[in-house]
Amino acid sequence: MNLEEMQTFAVNALEDLKAQDIVVLDVRGKSSMTDLMIIATGNSTRHVKSIAANLFKEFKDADNQPLGMEGEDNGEWVLVDLNEIVVHIMQRDVRDFYNLEKLWGVEESEEASASS
């Protein structure tokens, strides 16, 4: 699966469980750890955990090996590492507090909408 296919796959898996405000950030040249970051919001601890578990399972079922998942114990912020893509699934207050879009210095024009 190439990067674009992985992005589409991940966004679709997030949308399947009604993740909100999905944003794709291109961090190539800004991070040596990953090429893309996807940030999404869940509306409760259970919702965040379910979204992350579904993404992990669907990615694995599609014969891809996710590198890991962190934060699933508390469910406020779960990170799913798909190697070339890191997916952050957060509750609204956590997402607002950390504001990863601003932290990574991504301008509005550089953000790739999940709907494109």
N, CA, C and O of each residue as an XYZ file, in Angstrom:
464
protein
N       0.849     -1.169      0.000
C       0.000      0.000      0.000
C       0.901      1.240      0.000
O       1.791      1.362      0.842
N       0.670      2.149     -0.936
C       1.466      3.371     -0.954
C       0.897      4.379      0.051
O      -0.146      4.133      0.655
N       1.579      5.500      0.226
C       1.199      6.470      1.241
C      -0.209      7.015      1.026
O      -0.974      7.148      1.981
N      -0.552      7.326     -0.198
C      -1.888      7.858     -0.494
C      -2.980      6.826     -0.180
O      -4.027      7.170      0.369
N      -2.730      5.578     -0.529
C      -3.689      4.514     -0.225
C      -3.822      4.306      1.284
O      -4.919      4.077      1.794
N      -2.692      4.388      1.990
C      -2.722      4.262      3.446
C      -3.529      5.392      4.074
O      -4.306      5.172      5.004
N      -3.339      6.598      3.560
C      -4.078      7.749      4.072
C      -5.577      7.552      3.876
O      -6.362      7.743      4.805
N      -5.967      7.171      2.671
C      -7.388      6.946      2.377
C      -7.951      5.851      3.258
O      -9.053      5.979      3.792
N      -7.192      4.766      3.414
C      -7.616      3.642      4.244
C      -7.829      4.098      5.691
O      -8.849      3.780      6.302
N      -6.872      4.835      6.227
C      -6.958      5.284      7.614
C      -8.135      6.240      7.817
O      -8.885      6.105      8.784
N      -8.295      7.191      6.922
C      -9.405      8.146      7.038
C     -10.746      7.421      6.959
O     -11.667      7.732      7.714
N     -10.856      6.459      6.049
C     -12.105      5.692      5.941
C     -12.397      4.911      7.221
O     -13.543      4.852      7.665
N     -11.364      4.315      7.812
C     -11.549      3.568      9.059
C     -11.990      4.502     10.181
O     -12.818      4.125     11.010
N     -11.450      5.707     10.214
C     -11.858      6.689     11.219
C     -13.305      7.112     11.004
O     -14.083      7.216     11.952
N     -13.649      7.353      9.756
C     -15.016      7.769      9.431
C     -16.027      6.663      9.721
O     -17.169      6.945     10.085
N     -15.613      5.405      9.561
C     -16.511      4.273      9.827
C     -17.074      4.310     11.249
O     -18.222      3.928     11.479
N     -16.260      4.772     12.200
C     -16.723      4.839     13.587
C     -17.006      6.275     14.021
O     -16.954      6.603     15.207
N     -17.302      7.116     13.045
C     -17.782      8.478     13.302
C     -16.790      9.374     14.031
O     -17.190     10.194     14.857
N     -15.494      9.227     13.733
C     -14.516     10.181     14.255
C     -14.848     11.554     13.676
O     -15.337     11.661     12.551
N     -14.581     12.587     14.441
C     -14.932     13.938     14.040
C     -13.681     14.758     13.739
O     -12.583     14.440     14.196
N     -13.873     15.818     12.960
C     -12.819     16.807     12.690
C     -11.499     16.157     12.277
O     -10.450     16.449     12.851
N     -11.557     15.287     11.295
C     -10.364     14.583     10.823
C      -9.514     15.540      9.993
O      -9.990     16.150      9.036
N      -8.241     15.657     10.384
C      -7.297     16.520      9.681
C      -6.056     15.704      9.350
O      -5.559     14.946     10.182
N      -5.563     15.865      8.134
C      -4.336     15.201      7.702
C      -3.248     16.258      7.581
O      -3.414     17.246      6.865
N      -2.130     16.052      8.282
C      -1.001     16.977      8.238
C       0.170     16.312      7.533
O       0.573     15.205      7.891
N       0.703     16.977      6.547
C       1.898     16.496      5.852
C       3.108     17.035      6.607
O       3.381     18.236      6.576
N       3.829     16.151      7.282
C       4.978     16.571      8.083
C       6.304     16.101      7.479
O       7.328     16.061      8.161
N       6.269     15.751      6.202
C       7.531     15.400      5.533
C       8.442     16.625      5.563
O       8.014     17.737      5.252
N       9.681     16.412      5.935
C      10.627     17.511      6.055
C      10.568     18.201      7.411
O      11.434     19.016      7.728
N       9.559     17.884      8.212
C       9.428     18.453      9.556
C       9.629     17.385     10.624
O       9.897     17.700     11.783
N       9.499     16.118     10.227
C       9.645     15.011     11.168
C      10.361     13.866     10.466
O      10.070     13.541      9.315
N      11.294     13.269     11.174
C      11.971     12.093     10.621
C      11.248     10.810     11.030
O      11.615      9.718     10.594
N      10.220     10.948     11.870
C       9.519      9.771     12.385
C       8.374      9.317     11.496
O       8.028      8.136     11.491
N       7.785     10.230     10.749
C       6.612      9.885      9.958
C       6.445     10.872      8.821
O       7.039     11.951      8.836
N       5.643     10.509      7.839
C       5.357     11.401      6.718
C       4.073     12.186      6.914
O       3.994     13.367      6.576
N       3.066     11.518      7.465
C       1.774     12.160      7.680
C       1.320     11.947      9.116
O       1.625     10.930      9.738
N       0.585     12.926      9.627
C      -0.121     12.769     10.891
C      -1.593     12.978     10.595
O      -1.976     13.893      9.867
N      -2.397     12.124     11.166
C      -3.843     12.298     11.067
C      -4.342     12.526     12.484
O      -4.013     11.779     13.406
N      -5.139     13.570     12.638
C      -5.690     13.904     13.941
C      -7.206     13.809     13.836
O      -7.808     14.326     12.895
N      -7.815     13.143     14.810
C      -9.266     12.990     14.814
C      -9.771     13.096     16.248
O      -9.020     12.902     17.204
N     -11.045     13.405     16.376
C     -11.653     13.586     17.686
C     -12.728     12.533     17.922
O     -13.531     12.228     17.040
N     -12.722     11.989     19.132
C     -13.789     11.111     19.589
C     -14.547     11.816     20.698
O     -13.990     12.688     21.364
N     -15.812     11.456     20.910
C     -16.623     12.209     21.853
C     -16.647     11.656     23.278
O     -17.315     12.221     24.144
N     -15.930     10.561     23.530
C     -15.842     10.005     24.883
C     -14.641      9.059     24.943
O     -14.042      8.724     23.921
N     -14.309      8.640     26.156
C     -13.216      7.680     26.325
C     -13.490      6.409     25.538
O     -12.620      5.907     24.825
N     -14.693      5.898     25.672
C     -15.060      4.671     24.967
C     -14.987      4.864     23.456
O     -14.522      3.977     22.741
N     -15.439      6.011     22.967
C     -15.425      6.285     21.537
C     -13.990      6.340     21.004
O     -13.685      5.753     19.966
N     -13.110      7.052     21.727
C     -11.702      7.153     21.316
C     -11.070      5.768     21.255
O     -10.387      5.438     20.285
N     -11.295      4.955     22.288
C     -10.733      3.602     22.324
C     -11.268      2.751     21.170
O     -10.513      2.007     20.544
N     -12.555      2.859     20.892
C     -13.173      2.072     19.820
C     -12.641      2.470     18.451
O     -12.366      1.611     17.613
N     -12.497      3.762     18.226
C     -11.968      4.239     16.946
C     -10.562      3.693     16.735
O     -10.246      3.171     15.666
N      -9.717      3.817     17.761
C      -8.327      3.357     17.660
C      -8.246      1.853     17.439
O      -7.491      1.388     16.585
N      -9.018      1.094     18.202
C      -9.003     -0.366     18.068
C      -9.478     -0.790     16.686
O      -8.922     -1.716     16.095
N     -10.498     -0.124     16.169
C     -11.009     -0.430     14.830
C      -9.959     -0.135     13.763
O      -9.751     -0.943     12.858
N      -9.293      1.022     13.861
C      -8.247      1.372     12.897
C      -7.131      0.335     12.930
O      -6.695     -0.142     11.882
N      -6.669     -0.014     14.116
C      -5.594     -0.989     14.273
C      -5.976     -2.328     13.651
O      -5.198     -2.920     12.902
N      -7.180     -2.800     13.969
C      -7.654     -4.100     13.465
C      -7.831     -4.087     11.953
O      -7.390     -5.013     11.274
N      -8.467     -3.057     11.420
C      -8.691     -2.990      9.972
C      -7.375     -2.917      9.208
O      -7.229     -3.537      8.155
N      -6.416     -2.158      9.741
C      -5.119     -2.042      9.081
C      -4.415     -3.398      9.066
O      -3.826     -3.793      8.060
N      -4.485     -4.103     10.193
C      -3.863     -5.431     10.294
C      -4.579     -6.441      9.401
O      -3.936     -7.264      8.749
N      -5.914     -6.376      9.372
C      -6.698     -7.291      8.533
C      -6.442     -7.077      7.041
O      -6.685     -7.974      6.233
N      -5.954     -5.894      6.677
C      -5.638     -5.595      5.274
C      -4.189     -5.976      4.941
O      -3.609     -5.477      3.977
N      -3.621     -6.867      5.757
C      -2.256     -7.373      5.556
C      -1.185     -6.292      5.675
O      -0.174     -6.329      4.973
N      -1.413     -5.342      6.559
C      -0.414     -4.342      6.917
C      -0.131     -4.508      8.396
O      -1.020     -4.873      9.165
N       1.079     -4.248      8.789
C       1.438     -4.426     10.189
C       1.602     -3.069     10.869
O       2.603     -2.385     10.654
N       0.612     -2.671     11.700
C       0.807     -1.438     12.467
C       1.966     -1.625     13.437
O       2.193     -2.726     13.939
N       2.696     -0.546     13.699
C       3.844     -0.653     14.599
C       3.427     -0.698     16.061
O       4.122     -1.289     16.887
N       2.301     -0.078     16.386
C       1.870     -0.120     17.775
C       0.762      0.864     18.066
O       0.321      1.628     17.206
N       0.327      0.815     19.321
C      -0.735      1.705     19.780
C      -0.416      2.084     21.221
O      -0.038      1.228     22.021
N      -0.565      3.358     21.554
C      -0.282      3.858     22.900
C      -1.467      4.666     23.400
O      -2.137      5.339     22.618
N      -1.728      4.604     24.700
C      -2.751      5.427     25.316
C      -4.126      4.804     25.407
O      -5.071      5.432     25.884
N      -4.241      3.560     24.948
C      -5.568      2.937     24.937
C      -6.082      2.641     26.347
O      -7.275      2.404     26.532
N      -5.201      2.651     27.330
C      -5.643      2.385     28.706
C      -6.542      3.496     29.245
O      -7.566      3.214     29.866
N      -6.166      4.766     29.012
C      -6.999      5.835     29.557
C      -7.989      6.403     28.549
O      -9.036      6.916     28.943
N      -7.683      6.322     27.267
C      -8.640      6.692     26.239
C      -8.861      8.169     26.018
O      -9.796      8.550     25.313
N      -8.024      9.017     26.604
C      -8.148     10.446     26.328
C      -7.433     10.812     25.032
O      -7.886     11.674     24.279
N      -6.302     10.136     24.784
C      -5.500     10.378     23.587
C      -4.851      9.048     23.232
O      -4.005      8.543     23.971
N      -5.248      8.491     22.110
C      -4.661      7.233     21.658
C      -3.889      7.506     20.375
O      -4.397      8.144     19.453
N      -2.667      7.018     20.331
C      -1.811      7.156     19.161
C      -1.698      5.791     18.499
O      -1.370      4.799     19.152
N      -1.971      5.747     17.199
C      -1.827      4.512     16.434
C      -0.721      4.757     15.410
O      -0.846      5.626     14.547
N       0.354      3.992     15.511
C       1.509      4.153     14.628
C       1.400      3.170     13.466
O       1.527      1.957     13.637
N       1.160      3.727     12.284
C       1.055      2.919     11.069
C       2.334      3.028     10.238
O       2.328      2.738      9.042
N       3.423      3.444     10.871
C       4.745      3.605     10.284
C       4.847      4.921      9.528
O       5.367      5.889     10.082
N       4.386      4.999      8.321
C       4.486      6.241      7.551
C       3.411      7.243      7.940
O       3.468      8.410      7.551
N       2.438      6.786      8.704
C       1.358      7.644      9.194
C       1.184      7.391     10.681
O       1.109      6.247     11.127
N       1.122      8.479     11.441
C       0.812      8.389     12.862
C      -0.559      9.021     13.052
O      -0.792     10.156     12.637
N      -1.457      8.283     13.679
C      -2.827      8.745     13.875
C      -3.039      9.066     15.348
O      -2.798      8.233     16.221
N      -3.495     10.294     15.610
C      -3.808     10.747     16.961
C      -5.323     10.830     17.077
O      -5.965     11.555     16.317
N      -5.894     10.098     18.017
C      -7.330     10.137     18.252
C      -7.507     10.658     19.672
O      -7.033     10.055     20.635
N      -8.197     11.786     19.785
C      -8.244     12.490     21.062
C      -9.659     12.899     21.422
O     -10.518     13.069     20.557
N      -9.879     13.052     22.717
C     -11.100     13.700     23.163
C     -10.964     15.195     22.890
O      -9.850     15.715     22.828
N     -12.079     15.884     22.728
C     -12.079     17.297     22.335
C     -11.216     18.177     23.232
O     -10.413     18.958     22.723
N     -11.359     18.073     24.557
C     -10.600     18.957     25.443
C      -9.097     18.710     25.351
O      -8.311     19.652     25.455
N      -8.691     17.472     25.160
C      -7.269     17.143     25.010
C      -6.755     17.701     23.688
O      -5.661     18.263     23.630
N      -7.536     17.548     22.640
C      -7.123     18.065     21.331
C      -7.000     19.586     21.368
O      -6.040     20.141     20.833
N      -7.943     20.251     21.983
C      -7.880     21.704     22.076
C      -6.670     22.150     22.889
O      -6.027     23.142     22.545
N      -6.355     21.433     23.955
C      -5.236     21.792     24.822
C      -3.894     21.655     24.100
O      -3.069     22.567     24.151
N      -3.673     20.532     23.435
C      -2.380     20.274     22.802
C      -2.243     20.923     21.430
O      -1.128     21.236     21.014
N      -3.328     21.131     20.730
C      -3.351     21.832     19.438
C      -2.176     21.415     18.542
O      -1.321     22.230     18.197
N      -2.154     20.150     18.181
C      -1.043     19.609     17.392
C      -0.856     20.314     16.058
O       0.268     20.420     15.566
N      -1.926     20.787     15.479
C      -1.802     21.502     14.203
C      -0.881     22.708     14.374
O      -0.003     22.938     13.542
N      -1.070     23.462     15.421
C      -0.224     24.636     15.673
C       1.169     24.210     16.122
O       2.165     24.811     15.719
N       1.239     23.176     16.953
C       2.524     22.690     17.448
C       3.461     22.319     16.297
O       4.660     22.594     16.344
N       2.897     21.691     15.269
C       3.711     21.275     14.128
C       3.920     22.399     13.129
O       4.567     22.205     12.100
N       3.377     23.572     13.423
C       3.618     24.731     12.576
C       3.049     24.588     11.192
O       3.594     25.125     10.228
N       1.952     23.865     11.089
C       1.342     23.662      9.782
C       0.344     24.775      9.545
O      -0.596     24.958     10.318
N       0.554     25.512      8.476
C      -0.351     26.596      8.114
C      -1.646     26.016      7.577
O      -1.679     24.882      7.098
N      -2.704     26.794      7.659
C      -4.006     26.344      7.155
C      -3.898     25.841      5.717
O      -4.512     24.831      5.372
N      -3.135     26.522      4.883
C      -3.035     26.136      3.473
C      -2.300     24.815      3.286
O      -2.438     24.174      2.244
N      -1.519     24.398      4.282
C      -0.775     23.140      4.181
C      -1.580     21.953      4.659
O      -1.231     20.809      4.364
N      -2.660     22.205      5.397
C      -3.472     21.103      5.882
C      -4.226     20.464      4.739
O      -4.783     21.154      3.885
N      -4.242     19.167      4.727
C      -4.999     18.441      3.711
C      -6.300     17.971      4.345
O      -6.285     17.209      5.311
N      -7.386     18.410      3.820
C      -8.672     18.014      4.359
C      -8.887     16.527      4.122
O      -8.480     15.981      3.096
N      -9.526     15.890      5.075
C      -9.787     14.453      4.948
C     -10.773     14.166      3.828
O     -10.836     13.042      3.330
N     -11.531     15.153      3.434
C     -12.517     14.925      2.396
C     -11.949     15.014      0.997
O     -12.637     14.706      0.023
N     -10.673     15.440      0.885
C     -10.081     15.518     -0.463
C      -9.419     14.243     -0.879
O      -8.880     14.159     -1.982
